Amino acid sequence: MALEAATAARSDREGVALLLVDGVSVEYRRGSRAIEAVKDVSLSVAAGEVLGLIGPNGSGKTTLIRAITGGLKPSAGRIELGGEEVNRLSQSERARRVAVVPQNAVLPDAFSALEVVLMGRTPHLRFLQDEASHDVEAARQAMEQTSTWDLALRAMGELSGGERQRVVLARALAQDTPLLLLDEPTAHLDIGHQGATLGLVRRICATEGKGVLAVVHDLTLAAQYCDRLVLLKDGEVAAEGDCESTLRQDVLERVYGARVSVFAHPETRRPVVAPSPDGA
Amino acid sequence: MKLIGRAATPPLTAAEAPDVLRSLRGRLWPRMLGGLAALALISTISLAMGAAEIPIEDIVRILLSHLPGVDMTADVPAAWQTIVWDVRLPRVLLAGVVGASLAMSGATYQGVFRNPLADPYLIGVATGAALGATIVVVSGAPASWNGVSLLPMAAFVGAITSVVLVYGVARVGNTVPVTTLILAGVALSSLATAITWFLMLQDTSNTLTVFSVVLGGFNTATWTKIAWVLPYAVPAGVIMLLYGRTLNVLSLDEDQARHLGVDVERTKILLLGAASLAAAAAVSAAGTIAFVGLIVPHAVRLMWGPDNRQLLPMTIILGAAFLIGADLIARTVDEPQEIPVGIITAFCGVPFFLYLLRRARGAY
């Protein structure tokens, strides 16, 4: 089966980081001036690991994601996917190595959820080749993992925000890539769906040995579900490491320019970050 | 099985997986055969009706007699033979080719722009093409080169210029909002039409040719015109048909399509080029006819869903049938006068357009 072959190929490559970002800077032009949105950032993601990318608005998180998916070219440094430089890979080869769950995905209302998930098989299909039953099977497994199989034949336009988000996640899983990139997967979700989505990502990462890079806005959520964190400020790495060492009060107050309290979660003992109102 | 329903759908079991694709898409052949039957019926009625009512039996005889070695026209009046073979048949075929081209081009624009209201006329492509053709006509440039008509080529240049301008103006970030696309299209359309009229008034010797390009219609259809159009319309149609699955992926936003391995820029250029070529070929032969590219793809979507792998072939068949039917009405409703076929398509299209505008979000 294709799935088994992919798993075997994946274990052969173990030791090579699924994602390597080495000294990367990204510039883009706004009007006549060049803005350096990412400056000399290095990070890597190994199989079975969830790396959280955090930082204030405009700190370069989304720009970095775009550079990793080949949407923007770095002005310096290297980005490698499974040992190959990203800009030397063809579009579909790249899509076989990394799947993306974007922020605010535009989805066609009239297509059914299953059709959208089947689109995840695109990089595995040749020109003029239609989806075969093993593609449907891959889509079914992805949809069962995300509890969306019972929505399979419903039109996207009828689904709630949380359901749509899970369908997009299923599409990324059906893409059958070693690496998953999540760009604020929990934006616009309520607290129940936030926890459910990240918990699901966490479990899939553990059971399938996928690597995950997730941009997470909410620091407390990031701390509960990520193995390691990279904190960006103004395009540079301000802190990185395990959750406890990254989410320190002094670091966060400097990076975010606001007063915060950090304390341990009563169950997980991981950091919880809460704003401290002025004058309190 | 109902594909997309509001009622809760029962969970599918793993054993059913191979059947899922079929239930998802339905079978293409039955609906294509149904469409072809409708097309054959409307074509035959079109050949029969008009100032001279010709029995269907005689039409079949006249058509068959053009096969090599067959002659069944012994007792058919010679005038009828001329009417069917030299007047009505080219007209029906040209209306079919133009209808198919416009409908398919509309479906492709809607997919690439992710905009349910994109129609070659509404986004200014048809009027741009008409301006391109007009410039060739009034400039006195040779209309053909080694037997290949240059009119569709000139129309194509006009069409592509319009697409690039309208897309450039209407684009907001990564998307093309419904309203800005139509506003930019209407504005550019007005300008192109104004220039066309100006050129026409400057150069009265070709007024009739230009007039027929602007107004649109099939009363000047000949076999030669069909031969003009086909070398442009057929390759354009083939390209669009080949990219059906890719067009599905493009109906997500461009970033998602890229993440799924689609070379977005290349595909967009190829598909917009093919759609514009088809529209230009249609305009150079039959003038600007509005709303065909809007009505037909949406009717197919309402009936059979949005998958472009079935949508595109079905728009060819039903686009042809629709415009042949509209032309039949245009030439018979007020006999012996003909009314421009654009009046008929507007009567069908405007209510449809307004309905889609009301629910612009849900239509796609």
Chai-1 contact restraints between the chains, C-beta under 6 A:
chainA,res_idxA,chainB,res_idxB,connection_type,confidence,min_distance_angstrom,max_distance_angstrom,comment,restraint_id
A,T69,B,H259,contact,1.0,0.0,6.0,A-B,restraint_1
A,Q91,B,G261,contact,1.0,0.0,6.0,A-B,restraint_2
A,Q91,B,D263,contact,1.0,0.0,6.0,A-B,restraint_3
A,S92,B,G261,contact,1.0,0.0,6.0,A-B,restraint_4
A,A95,B,L260,contact,1.0,0.0,6.0,A-B,restraint_5
A,A95,B,G261,contact,1.0,0.0,6.0,A-B,restraint_6
A,V100,B,H259,contact,1.0,0.0,6.0,A-B,restraint_7
A,P102,B,D255,contact,1.0,0.0,6.0,A-B,restraint_8
A,A105,B,Q256,contact,1.0,0.0,6.0,A-B,restraint_9
A,V106,B,D253,contact,1.0,0.0,6.0,A-B,restraint_10
A,P108,B,S251,contact,1.0,0.0,6.0,A-B,restraint_11
A,P108,B,Y364,contact,1.0,0.0,6.0,A-B,restraint_12
A,D109,B,G362,contact,1.0,0.0,6.0,A-B,restraint_13
A,D109,B,Y364,contact,1.0,0.0,6.0,A-B,restraint_14
A,A110,B,P306,contact,1.0,0.0,6.0,A-B,restraint_15
A,A110,B,Y364,contact,1.0,0.0,6.0,A-B,restraint_16
A,F111,B,P306,contact,1.0,0.0,6.0,A-B,restraint_17
A,S112,B,I4,contact,1.0,0.0,6.0,A-B,restraint_18
A,M119,B,V249,contact,1.0,0.0,6.0,A-B,restraint_19
A,T122,B,V249,contact,1.0,0.0,6.0,A-B,restraint_20
A,T122,B,L260,contact,1.0,0.0,6.0,A-B,restraint_21
A,T122,B,G261,contact,1.0,0.0,6.0,A-B,restraint_22
A,P123,B,G261,contact,1.0,0.0,6.0,A-B,restraint_23
A,S133,B,A17,contact,1.0,0.0,6.0,A-B,restraint_24
A,S133,B,P18,contact,1.0,0.0,6.0,A-B,restraint_25
A,V136,B,A17,contact,1.0,0.0,6.0,A-B,restraint_26
A,V136,B,V20,contact,1.0,0.0,6.0,A-B,restraint_27
A,V136,B,L21,contact,1.0,0.0,6.0,A-B,restraint_28
A,E137,B,A17,contact,1.0,0.0,6.0,A-B,restraint_29
A,R140,B,A17,contact,1.0,0.0,6.0,A-B,restraint_30
A,D150,B,P11,contact,1.0,0.0,6.0,A-B,restraint_31
A,L153,B,L3,contact,1.0,0.0,6.0,A-B,restraint_32
A,L153,B,T9,contact,1.0,0.0,6.0,A-B,restraint_33
A,A155,B,I4,contact,1.0,0.0,6.0,A-B,restraint_34
A,G157,B,G362,contact,1.0,0.0,6.0,A-B,restraint_35
